[in-house]
Each structure stands twice: as C-alpha cells, then as structure tokens.
Amino acid sequence: MAGGEIAAAGHSAAHAAGHKAVHVSAPEETWLHFLYILFGIPDWLAVSLFVGLILTILFWRLSKRLSLYPSGFQTLWEMAVEFFENLCRSAIGKGGEKYAPLIGSFFTYILLLNLIGLIPGFMSPTAHPYITIGLALASLAIVHSIAIKELGLKNYLLHYVDRPFPNPIVNAVFNIVTLAPIVHLVGEFSKLISLSIRLFGNIFGEDTVIFQFASLGMITLQMFGLLPNPVTVPLPFQFPVVLLHVLVAFIQAFVFSSLTAVYIALFVSGHEEGHEEKHAAHEAAH
C-alpha cells in the first residue's frame, strides 16, 4: 500500500468522521512528485521511467558479473531466460527463441510497474491508461516491425488481403466486396484495445480496492473512537487484497508478454516453417 495512499486515506477518514460521509479516491502523488512541481512530469510517468532506469542499471551490473558457475541471482536469471525461450519456441515455432529477450523484457518491466505500487510512497503506473496504451503501442510497433523485417514489405501488406481463390482478379473482387483489408485493420486496432484495457482495468481495480480497504480500516477506528482524530492507523483489512494484487500482477504481466509472442507468431510462424523447409530441401540437394 503506497504511503501517499495511506495519508490520503487518513485524511478521508478524518473528513468522514467529522462530516458523517465517506468519499475516498486514490491519489497520484508519490516520492517523485517533485519532478511534477519542477518539470511538469506526472507521477505515473516519473515512476515508470524510474523503474526502467533501475532495471537498466541492475541488468547492466549483472551482465558484468556473469560466471560459468552461476549462483544466487544469476541462477534465477538463467532459469527465467530458459523459461522465456521455451515460451517463445512453443508460441512462435522453431527459431522463436530469438524473441525471448523481447518477451522477457516486457514481462519484467510490466511486472515491476504492477508491483511498485505496493511500496510506500509509490504508485502502480499501469493503473494509469496512458502507460498501458503506451506499452500496447510499443508492443504492436515492435510486432509489425518484426513482420516487415521477416516477411518483406510486399508479403507484409499481402497479410491484410485474403486470397481464397487461385485467380488474382477474383481475389481482388472478393476483397473489395467483403472489405477484408478493413476487417484486418480493425483486428489490429482491437489488439491495441485488448492489451491496454485489460492491463489497466485489472491493476487499477486492484489498487482502488486496496485503497478503499485501507480507508475502511481507518474509518472504523475513527467511528469507534479508538483513535483521536489527528491519528490515523489503518487496520490491515487490505492485506488479503494485497496478496491477490501480487498474483494479478504476475498474471497480467505474463498475459501481456504472451500475447505479444502470439502476435509475432501470427505474422512469422508460417514464414519460419517455409524457410526451414527450403533450407532442408537445399541441404538434401547437396
């Protein structure tokens, strides 16, 4: 539970005790709020940049301390790398493990964005729609860049055209009548909505519930007169929800990264298989 949220919950509790009404809302002020005062950088963006900086420094330092005989955090790191390589290989096919760094990076970054709100004085940036939309845009931009690189621009554009008939003229008429390219474009846009809204809705919901339960603990003490008005100590009503938040944070990070792998597979899986078949035929011929 963020320290700023506890303080705001205490203010709401005191207000409720004095006016017999309850009105609480999760604040956005964090330890990095001075960046908003000085430079106009909102807290949700500052925290997300802070997490990215911490991850960059952490993994840069770890890369300088790699050993042939791993121990400690390097062991966990290698297990995570192997897990994401297997995930990409199963989702994309043979050769998909080369996308493991991308998928693993999405998972790690989003997981920390989801969990940092549990640290007093911080918030979960993924509880803000701008962050989740930005992550979804980044994911889809990378997916389409990979598709253009792997397929070539011509085949990438043909991906938006249905070709159920052997005659190209009939196919052209079919696509005009059925509006197939527009349907495919709408499908790509729906991926953006799906990735961003799912992540935002789950994390925002969990953060709001935690805040409301912490406020309920303070209001309960105030209503029974167990604490004077200036003192605000929350009862741990929110603790079960915190445990659920940790679980949801892992699930949502995994869903986002897994869907990114699936979207890559929708473009390149057939191309990879065709490339492997051509390579095998070439080897057999020699």
Secondary structure, 3 states (H helix, E strand, C coil): CCHHHHHHHHHHHHHHHHHCCCCCCCCCCCCCHHHHHHHCCCHHHHHHHHHHHHHHHHHHHHHCCCCCCCCCHHHHHHHHHHHHHHHHHHHHCCCHHHHHHHHHHHHHHHHHHHHHHHCCCCCCHHHCHHHHHHHHHHHHHHHHHHHHHHHCHHHHHHCCCCCCCCCHHHHHHHHHHHCHHHHHHHHHHHHHHHHHHHHHHHHHHHHHHHHHHHHHHHHHHHHCCCCCCCCCCCCHHHHHHHHHHHHHHHHHHHHHHHHHHHHHHHHHHHHHHHHHHHHHHHHHHC
